[in-house]
Amino acid sequence: MNTITSFFLQHIYLEYGLRIFISLVFGSLLGYERKLRRQIVGMRTLVMISVSSTLMSILSIEMAHDLISEGDPTRIAAGVITGIGFVGGGAIMKHGLNIKGLTTAAIIFATAGIGLACGAGLYIPCTLAFIVILFSLFVMEKFEHKVFPMERTKILTVKFSGSAIDDKKIEDILTSHNYYVADVNIEYKVKENQSTLKYTVRIPHKADSIKLATDFSRFENLIDFTLSEN
């Protein structure tokens, strides 16, 4: 082990090459996971983030060893974290009532951290961090979906003719589909003699919207049924 360590110390560019290679592998695997979930951020983006962060970390180390350089070389790492914050912010989007891209933004931030750790030669910490990240992406996701099945917020709009509405039956249908009603608004148009109920609902990760629409179609006075995100 000491022989291998001394070899890399004597051949510093091989050591730097190893750091960049490990950063490439970890960035590729995280990018592959994002693409499997059909996210915008993919392999190339996370590889560039990871490898460039590694390069910035190596630059910080070289500047610290260079007696001619002035200033604090750790500012480079701080600058990387600040810049990555802007990149991650671009991955967060509001889609209707839901916010998407938070996990992707967190992965972008984590990939930069892994890259900086690889650049500093902290192989064990960055490997452990990588394992924990994979654990949170695959194992903890299944746990969340099982314990907290309500994932998305949508607007359910049902329109009826007349004012006679069996709201208890509506609530029973929503409950049977594991929908959670967060809010409800009622509108009645006198001239048209129509009633409109607009529900803000939290729906499970796997929801059968067609079955829900079929259940509502059994209302004889139903005019319209809409389930949307805004």
JOMO-V880939 format. One record per backbone hydrogen bond with DSSP energy under -1.0 kcal/mol. CO is the residue of the C=O (numbers start at 0). NH is the residue of the N-H. Records with the same first field share a line. If there is no record, write none. Layout:
CO: NH  NH
//
This chain:
0: 4
1: 5
2: 6
3: 7
4: 8
5: 9
6: 10
10: 14
11: 15
12: 16
13: 17
14: 18
15: 19
16: 20
17: 21
18: 22
19: 23
20: 24
21: 25
22: 26
23: 27
24: 28
25: 29
26: 30
27: 31
28: 32
29: 33
30: 34
31: 35
33: 38
34: 37
41: 45
42: 46
43: 47
44: 48
45: 49
46: 50
47: 51
48: 52
49: 53
50: 54
51: 55
52: 56
53: 57
54: 58
55: 59
56: 60
57: 61
58: 62
59: 63
60: 64
71: 74
72: 75
73: 77
74: 78
75: 79
76: 80
77: 81
78: 82
79: 83
80: 84
82: 86
83: 87
84: 88
85: 89
87: 90
92: 99
94: 97
97: 94
99: 92
100: 104
101: 105
102: 106
103: 107
104: 108
105: 109
106: 110
107: 111
108: 112
109: 113
110: 114
111: 115
112: 116
113: 117
114: 118
115: 119
116: 121
117: 120
120: 122
121: 125
122: 126
123: 127
124: 128
125: 129
126: 130
127: 131
128: 132
129: 133
130: 134
131: 135
132: 136
133: 137
134: 138  139
137: 141
138: 142
139: 143
140: 144
141: 145
142: 146
143: 147
148: 204
151: 202
153: 200
154: 227
155: 198
156: 225
157: 196
158: 222  223
159: 194
164: 166
165: 169
166: 170
167: 171
168: 172
169: 173
170: 174
171: 175
172: 176
173: 178
174: 177
179: 201
182: 199
184: 197
186: 195
188: 192  193
192: 161
193: 188
194: 159
195: 186
196: 157
197: 184
198: 155
199: 181  182
200: 153
201: 179
202: 150  151
206: 208
207: 211
208: 212
209: 213
210: 214
211: 215
212: 216
215: 218
218: 221
220: 160
223: 158
225: 156
227: 154
228: 96
//
